[in-house]
Amino acid sequence: MTVKMKGTEMFSHLIIMRLSMLAASLFIGLIILSSNACSTYPKIQKNVKMNKNTDTRFIDFQQVITDMNDPVGRQFAVDRFMEIIVAGDYPIIENDTTVVLLYQGDDEGIAITGDMNEWVKSIPYKKIPGTNLFYLRFTVERDTRMEYWLLPQSGEMFATDKLNPYQVWNGFGPVSELAMPGYRRHPYFDDFKYGKKWDPTTLENFVMPAGVLEYPHQVHVYFPPGYESSQEVYPTIYVQDGLDYVEFAIVPGVLNQLIENGEIEPLIAIFVTPPNRHLPEMPNRMTEYGMNDDYVSFMCEELVPEISQRYRTENQASARLIVGDSFGGLISVYAGFKRPDIFGLVYGQSGYYSFQEDTLIKQITISDTQPVRFYIDVGLYEHYIGGDLLPASEVDFLAANRRLKSVLEERGYDLIYREYPEGHTWGNWRRHLIDALIHFFGTGE
């Protein structure tokens, strides 16, 4: 997928939407000189022994092409090498911590932006002289998972990596995904690892009319298997950025598998979508999630009672979880802190707790400890979220999450805290939502 947008504009809109919104297999090609009619061109040697967790395809290729002076032969070598890459595993994982990304094309230059540089500016690929092949080699932690886009030198568009089949969706569309050998892709996403979204039409939906907030909300509802034939009452989870969690985090599919496999008890999920989804027009998620007391009243005084009236739910706070990411993580933690009588369970993913100079953290510090259980997690590649759109003191989400952790521990809260070598992305949030659901609703099986 390719989206046309000026480079600076793209980065600004990306952050607004988020805040307002491979070990490679052992398949090696060694290029050697042929003795046939094409003796000036290389051919591929495929049966090269490799060490465990080592992919030397690009290393071997570099060694051969460095000694080649014939420009036609160099390009032929590139074309033959890329045939092997397309047919084999990609990205190229040279060892547990080193990865090589490739790009073949007639562009003057190509660059990358993503979690590896926290979506700030771009990192250029190197070009092999006399060819149309570009490459980028870098090192990360062995259990890292990253998302990224490619950028041509002109900066007029961004695109997924056509060589890489792994993709995750966000508000712009598919984003390429890189997973190092130590990262385990969860089997619950096997059907979605190449960029598929969940279909929201599988859920019941209704419109919550205007009330304390002077505009309506779209609400989608997930029911566990067997709900219609049962008379049981169920715990509930209330999810911010509702349709994003449905489509990008695949929450209905995750719940189906967790429940069917006996890993969590059956529950009902309520997905609340803010107005002007993925748009800068107001009201939107930024106006709702910035510690907005009216939004908390909407959730607690209007939506929760409506859900309790419509469906068979457990009506105690200890059976009610509120969930959100980024700005949605902020409002989820705030709602639980302010209304523990309604939400006794809180999950904040990569929350924007630095908002207004740590206002929420300061409130928790000076307040009595509330009967709330917290689960907080964040990515290690979240040092610079929001770029120039946020005050410089607020862009380090990782540091803010650590400050929140310290305060919650000091105040004696029931807390699970996790950090992962990932970024501010849906691939991060959908994977680790599984762990939080098992923590709060697990059966122990």
C-alpha positions as CSV (number, residue, x, y, z in Angstrom):
1,M,0.0,0.0,0.0
2,T,1.3,3.5,-0.8
3,V,0.0,6.7,0.6
4,K,0.9,10.1,-0.9
5,M,1.8,12.7,1.7
6,K,4.6,15.1,2.3
7,G,7.2,13.8,4.7
8,T,6.7,16.5,7.4
9,E,3.0,16.4,7.1
10,M,3.0,12.6,7.3
11,F,4.8,12.6,10.6
12,S,2.6,15.2,12.1
13,H,-0.6,13.5,11.0
14,L,0.7,10.1,12.2
15,I,1.2,11.4,15.7
16,I,-2.1,13.3,15.7
17,M,-3.9,10.1,14.7
18,R,-2.2,8.1,17.4
19,L,-2.6,10.8,20.1
20,S,-6.0,11.9,18.8
21,M,-6.2,8.6,17.7
22,L,11.7,-13.0,11.4
23,A,15.3,-16.4,12.9
24,A,15.4,-16.6,9.2
25,S,15.3,-20.2,7.8
26,L,18.6,-21.8,6.7
27,F,18.4,-20.9,3.0
28,I,21.6,-19.4,1.6
29,G,22.7,-18.2,-1.8
30,L,26.4,-17.9,-2.4
31,I,27.2,-16.2,-5.8
32,I,30.1,-17.7,-7.6
33,L,31.4,-17.3,-11.2
34,S,29.9,-19.6,-13.8
35,S,31.8,-21.6,-16.3
36,N,29.0,-21.7,-18.9
37,A,28.1,-19.3,-21.7
38,C,27.4,-16.6,-19.1
39,S,30.8,-17.0,-17.5
40,T,31.1,-13.3,-16.8
41,Y,27.9,-13.6,-14.6
42,P,27.5,-15.2,-11.2
43,K,25.2,-18.0,-10.4
44,I,23.7,-19.1,-7.1
45,Q,25.1,-21.7,-4.7
46,K,22.2,-22.7,-2.5
47,N,23.6,-25.5,-0.3
48,V,25.7,-23.6,2.2
49,K,25.9,-24.9,5.8
50,M,24.9,-22.4,8.4
51,N,25.2,-22.1,12.2
52,K,22.0,-22.0,14.3
53,N,20.3,-18.6,14.2
54,T,22.7,-17.4,11.5
55,D,21.8,-16.2,8.0
56,T,24.8,-15.4,5.9
57,R,23.1,-14.8,2.6
58,F,23.8,-11.1,2.5
59,I,27.3,-11.4,4.0
60,D,28.2,-14.0,1.4
61,F,26.7,-11.8,-1.4
62,Q,28.6,-8.8,-0.2
63,Q,31.9,-10.7,-0.3
64,V,31.3,-11.8,-3.9
65,I,30.0,-8.6,-5.4
66,T,32.8,-6.5,-3.8
67,D,35.3,-8.3,-6.0
68,M,33.3,-7.8,-9.2
69,N,34.2,-4.9,-11.5
70,D,31.9,-5.5,-14.5
71,P,28.8,-3.3,-13.9
72,V,26.6,-5.6,-16.0
73,G,27.8,-8.6,-13.9
74,R,27.1,-6.7,-10.7
75,Q,23.5,-6.0,-11.6
76,F,23.0,-9.5,-12.8
77,A,24.4,-10.7,-9.4
78,V,21.9,-8.5,-7.6
79,D,19.0,-9.8,-9.7
80,R,19.9,-13.4,-9.0
81,F,20.4,-12.7,-5.3
82,M,17.1,-11.0,-5.0
83,E,15.4,-14.0,-6.6
84,I,16.7,-16.1,-3.7
85,I,15.5,-13.4,-1.2
86,V,12.0,-13.3,-2.7
87,A,11.8,-17.1,-2.6
88,G,13.2,-17.5,0.9
89,D,12.8,-15.9,4.4
90,Y,12.8,-12.2,4.9
91,P,13.8,-10.0,6.7
92,I,17.4,-11.3,6.8
93,I,18.2,-12.1,10.5
94,E,22.0,-12.6,10.5
95,N,22.0,-13.5,14.1
96,D,20.0,-13.0,17.3
97,T,20.5,-9.3,17.3
98,T,21.4,-8.2,13.7
99,V,19.0,-7.7,10.9
100,V,19.4,-6.6,7.2
101,L,16.6,-5.0,5.2
102,L,16.8,-4.7,1.4
103,Y,15.2,-2.5,-1.2
104,Q,15.6,-2.9,-5.0
105,G,14.5,-0.1,-7.2
106,D,15.5,2.9,-9.4
107,D,15.0,5.5,-6.7
108,E,17.9,7.8,-6.0
109,G,17.6,6.8,-2.4
110,I,15.5,5.0,0.2
111,A,15.1,5.5,3.9
112,I,13.2,3.9,6.8
113,T,11.2,5.3,9.6
114,G,9.7,3.3,12.5
115,D,10.2,2.1,16.0
116,M,13.9,1.8,15.4
117,N,14.2,5.6,15.4
118,E,10.9,6.2,17.2
119,W,9.3,7.6,14.0
120,V,11.6,10.6,14.1
121,K,13.0,11.8,10.7
122,S,14.4,8.7,8.8
123,I,17.4,6.4,8.4
124,P,18.9,6.1,4.9
125,Y,19.7,2.8,3.3
126,K,23.2,2.3,1.8
127,K,23.4,1.7,-2.0
128,I,25.7,-1.0,-3.5
129,P,27.6,1.0,-6.2
130,G,26.7,0.3,-9.8
131,T,23.4,-1.5,-8.9
132,N,19.9,-0.7,-7.9
133,L,20.1,-2.5,-4.5
134,F,20.0,-0.7,-1.2
135,Y,20.4,-2.2,2.2
136,L,20.3,-1.3,5.9
137,R,22.0,-3.4,8.6
138,F,21.3,-2.7,12.3
139,T,21.3,-4.4,15.7
140,V,18.5,-4.5,18.3
141,E,17.6,-6.7,21.3
142,R,17.0,-10.3,20.4
143,D,13.3,-10.2,21.5
144,T,12.5,-6.9,19.7
145,R,9.4,-6.5,17.6
146,M,9.3,-3.3,15.4
147,E,7.0,-1.7,12.9
148,Y,8.2,0.5,10.0
149,W,7.6,2.3,6.7
150,L,9.9,2.9,3.8
151,L,10.4,6.5,2.5
152,P,11.9,7.4,-0.9
153,Q,14.5,10.2,-0.9
154,S,12.0,12.7,-2.1
155,G,9.9,12.2,1.1
156,E,6.6,12.5,-0.8
157,M,5.1,9.1,0.2
158,F,5.5,6.2,2.6
159,A,4.9,2.6,1.9
160,T,5.2,-0.9,3.3
161,D,8.2,-3.1,2.6
162,K,7.2,-5.2,-0.4
163,L,9.7,-7.8,0.5
164,N,8.3,-8.3,3.9
165,P,5.0,-10.1,4.2
166,Y,4.4,-9.4,7.9
167,Q,2.1,-6.4,8.5
168,V,0.0,-4.8,11.3
169,W,-2.7,-2.3,10.7
170,N,-3.1,1.2,12.2
171,G,-5.2,4.2,11.2
172,F,-3.2,4.8,8.0
173,G,-3.3,1.2,6.8
174,P,-0.8,-1.6,6.9
175,V,2.6,-1.1,8.5
176,S,5.5,-3.6,8.0
177,E,6.5,-5.7,11.0
178,L,10.0,-7.0,12.0
179,A,10.3,-9.6,14.7
180,M,13.7,-10.8,16.0
181,P,14.3,-14.5,16.9
182,G,13.6,-14.0,20.6
183,Y,10.1,-12.6,19.9
184,R,7.3,-15.1,19.9
185,R,4.4,-14.3,17.5
186,H,1.3,-15.4,19.3
187,P,-0.6,-18.2,17.4
188,Y,-3.9,-16.3,18.1
189,F,-2.8,-13.9,15.3
190,D,-1.7,-16.5,12.7
191,D,-4.6,-15.5,10.4
192,F,-3.8,-11.8,10.8
193,K,0.1,-11.7,10.6
194,Y,0.0,-10.6,7.0
195,G,-2.1,-7.5,7.5
196,K,-5.7,-8.7,7.9
197,K,-8.2,-6.7,10.1
198,W,-11.1,-8.0,12.1
199,D,-14.5,-7.4,10.7
200,P,-16.6,-5.2,13.2
201,T,-19.9,-6.3,11.6
202,T,-19.5,-9.5,13.6
203,L,-20.4,-7.5,16.7
204,E,-23.7,-6.0,18.0
205,N,-23.7,-2.2,17.8
206,F,-25.8,0.6,19.0
207,V,-25.6,4.4,19.3
208,M,-25.4,5.9,22.8
209,P,-27.3,9.2,22.6
210,A,-26.0,12.6,23.7
211,G,-26.1,13.2,27.4
212,V,-23.4,14.7,29.7
213,L,-21.4,14.9,26.4
214,E,-23.4,16.8,23.8
215,Y,-22.9,14.2,21.0
216,P,-23.6,10.5,20.5
217,H,-21.1,7.6,20.6
218,Q,-20.9,4.4,18.5
219,V,-20.7,1.3,20.8
220,H,-19.9,-2.2,19.7
221,V,-20.5,-5.2,21.9
222,Y,-18.9,-8.6,22.0
223,F,-20.7,-11.6,23.5
224,P,-18.9,-14.8,24.6
225,P,-19.7,-18.1,23.0
226,G,-22.9,-19.5,24.5
227,Y,-24.2,-16.2,25.8
228,E,-27.6,-16.5,24.1
229,S,-28.3,-20.0,25.5
230,S,-27.0,-19.2,29.0
231,Q,-28.6,-17.4,32.0
232,E,-25.2,-16.6,33.5
233,V,-24.0,-13.0,34.3
234,Y,-20.6,-12.0,33.0
235,P,-17.7,-9.7,33.8
236,T,-17.2,-6.8,31.4
237,I,-14.3,-4.9,29.8
238,Y,-14.8,-1.3,28.5
239,V,-12.4,-0.5,25.7
240,Q,-11.4,3.0,24.5
241,D,-10.7,3.7,20.8
242,G,-13.3,0.9,20.3
243,L,-13.1,0.2,16.6
244,D,-9.3,0.5,16.6
245,Y,-9.1,-2.3,19.2
246,V,-11.6,-4.3,17.2
247,E,-10.0,-3.9,13.8
248,F,-6.3,-3.5,14.6
249,A,-5.9,-5.4,17.9
250,I,-8.3,-8.2,16.8
251,V,-9.8,-8.2,20.3
252,P,-13.0,-10.2,19.4
253,G,-10.9,-13.0,17.9
254,V,-8.5,-13.0,20.9
255,L,-11.4,-13.2,23.3
256,N,-13.0,-16.1,21.3
257,Q,-9.8,-18.1,21.5
258,L,-9.0,-17.3,25.1
259,I,-12.5,-18.3,26.2
260,E,-12.8,-21.4,24.0
261,N,-9.3,-22.6,25.2
262,G,-10.4,-22.1,28.8
263,E,-7.7,-19.5,29.5
264,I,-10.1,-16.9,30.7
265,E,-13.7,-16.9,32.0
266,P,-16.4,-15.8,29.5
267,L,-16.9,-12.0,29.5
268,I,-18.6,-9.2,27.6
269,A,-16.6,-6.5,25.9
270,I,-17.8,-3.0,25.2
271,F,-16.0,-1.0,22.5
272,V,-16.5,2.7,22.7
273,T,-15.4,4.7,19.7
274,P,-14.8,8.5,20.0
275,P,-16.3,10.9,17.5
276,N,-14.3,12.0,14.4
277,R,-12.3,8.8,14.4
278,H,-8.8,9.3,12.9
279,L,-9.7,13.0,12.1
280,P,-8.4,16.2,13.6
281,E,-11.9,17.7,13.9
282,M,-13.3,18.2,17.4
283,P,-14.7,16.6,19.5
284,N,-12.3,13.6,19.2
285,R,-10.3,11.3,21.4
286,M,-8.0,14.1,22.5
287,T,-10.9,16.2,23.9
288,E,-12.4,13.1,25.6
289,Y,-9.3,11.4,26.9
290,G,-7.4,14.4,28.4
291,M,-8.6,13.7,32.0
292,N,-12.1,14.9,31.0
293,D,-14.4,14.6,33.9
294,D,-17.4,14.8,31.7
295,Y,-16.2,11.8,29.7
296,V,-15.7,9.9,33.0
297,S,-19.3,10.8,34.0
298,F,-20.5,9.6,30.6
299,M,-18.8,6.2,31.1
300,C,-19.8,5.7,34.7
301,E,-23.2,7.4,34.9
302,E,-24.6,6.7,31.5
303,L,-22.8,3.9,29.6
304,V,-22.2,1.4,32.4
305,P,-25.9,1.6,33.6
306,E,-27.1,1.2,30.0
307,I,-24.9,-1.9,29.5
308,S,-26.1,-3.3,32.8
309,Q,-29.7,-2.8,31.7
310,R,-29.3,-4.3,28.2
311,Y,-27.1,-7.3,29.0
312,R,-26.5,-9.8,31.8
313,T,-23.4,-8.4,33.5
314,E,-21.8,-8.7,36.9
315,N,-22.5,-5.3,38.5
316,Q,-19.5,-5.0,40.9
317,A,-16.4,-2.9,40.2
318,S,-14.2,-5.9,40.8
319,A,-15.7,-7.6,37.7
320,R,-15.3,-4.5,35.5
321,L,-12.1,-3.6,33.5
322,I,-11.4,-0.4,31.7
323,V,-8.7,-0.5,28.9
324,G,-7.0,2.0,26.7
325,D,-3.8,2.8,24.8
326,S,-1.8,6.0,24.7
327,F,-4.3,8.9,25.4
328,G,-6.8,6.1,26.0
329,G,-4.5,4.6,28.6
330,L,-4.5,8.0,30.4
331,I,-8.2,8.2,30.6
332,S,-8.5,4.6,31.7
333,V,-6.2,5.0,34.6
334,Y,-7.8,8.3,35.5
335,A,-11.3,6.8,35.4
336,G,-10.3,3.9,37.6
337,F,-8.6,6.3,40.1
338,K,-11.5,8.7,40.2
339,R,-14.3,6.1,40.2
340,P,-13.1,2.9,41.8
341,D,-16.8,2.2,42.7
342,I,-17.3,1.5,38.9
343,F,-14.0,0.3,37.6
344,G,-12.0,-1.9,40.0
345,L,-9.7,-3.1,37.2
346,V,-7.6,-0.9,35.0
347,Y,-5.3,-1.7,32.1
348,G,-3.2,1.2,30.6
349,Q,-1.1,0.4,27.5
350,S,1.6,2.9,26.7
351,G,-0.3,5.6,28.5
352,Y,0.2,9.3,28.1
353,Y,0.8,9.9,31.8
354,S,3.1,12.9,31.3
355,F,0.0,14.8,30.2
356,Q,0.0,18.3,31.6
357,E,3.2,17.9,33.4
358,D,2.3,14.6,35.2
359,T,-1.0,15.9,36.5
360,L,-2.5,12.4,37.1
361,I,0.7,11.1,38.7
362,K,0.7,14.0,41.1
363,Q,-2.9,13.5,42.0
364,I,-2.3,9.8,42.8
365,T,0.8,10.8,44.9
366,I,-1.2,13.1,47.2
367,S,-4.4,11.0,47.4
368,D,-5.6,8.1,49.5
369,T,-5.0,4.7,48.0
370,Q,-8.1,3.5,46.1
371,P,-9.4,-0.1,45.8
372,V,-8.2,-0.6,42.2
373,R,-6.0,-3.2,40.6
374,F,-3.7,-1.9,37.9
375,Y,-1.9,-3.5,34.9
376,I,0.5,-1.1,33.2
377,D,2.8,-1.8,30.3
378,V,4.9,0.2,27.8
379,G,7.4,-0.2,25.0
380,L,11.1,0.4,25.4
381,Y,11.0,2.4,22.1
382,E,8.7,5.0,23.5
383,H,11.1,7.8,24.4
384,Y,9.8,10.3,21.9
385,I,6.1,10.1,21.3
386,G,4.3,13.1,19.7
387,G,7.5,14.8,18.5
388,D,7.1,18.5,18.2
389,L,3.4,18.3,18.8
390,L,3.8,17.8,22.6
391,P,5.8,19.8,25.1
392,A,9.4,18.5,25.3
393,S,8.8,17.4,28.9
394,E,5.9,15.1,27.9
395,V,7.2,13.1,24.9
396,D,9.1,10.4,26.9
397,F,6.2,8.0,27.5
398,L,8.6,5.3,28.8
399,A,9.9,7.6,31.6
400,A,6.3,8.7,32.4
401,N,5.2,5.1,32.8
402,R,8.1,4.4,35.1
403,R,7.1,7.4,37.2
404,L,3.6,6.2,37.4
405,K,4.9,2.7,38.4
406,S,6.9,4.2,41.2
407,V,4.0,6.2,42.6
408,L,1.6,3.3,42.4
409,E,4.1,1.1,44.3
410,E,4.7,3.7,46.9
411,R,1.0,4.1,47.5
412,G,0.6,0.4,47.9
413,Y,-1.6,-0.4,44.9
414,D,-2.1,-3.9,43.5
415,L,0.1,-3.5,40.3
416,I,1.5,-5.5,37.5
417,Y,4.1,-3.5,35.4
418,R,5.8,-4.7,32.2
419,E,8.2,-3.2,29.6
420,Y,8.7,-4.7,26.2
421,P,11.3,-4.1,23.4
422,E,8.5,-2.7,21.1
423,G,7.1,0.7,20.1
424,H,3.9,2.8,20.4
425,T,2.0,0.5,18.0
426,W,-1.0,-1.8,17.7
427,G,1.2,-4.9,17.3
428,N,2.5,-4.2,20.8
429,W,-0.9,-3.6,22.3
430,R,-2.7,-6.5,20.7
431,R,-0.1,-9.0,21.8
432,H,0.2,-8.0,25.4
433,L,-3.6,-7.5,25.9
434,I,-3.6,-11.3,26.1
435,D,-1.4,-11.3,29.2
436,A,-3.5,-8.6,31.0
437,L,-6.8,-10.5,30.2
438,I,-5.3,-13.7,31.6
439,H,-4.1,-11.8,34.7
440,F,-7.5,-10.3,35.5
441,F,-9.9,-13.1,34.2
442,G,-7.7,-16.2,34.0
443,T,-9.0,-19.6,35.0
444,G,-5.6,-21.0,35.9
445,E,-6.0,-23.8,33.4
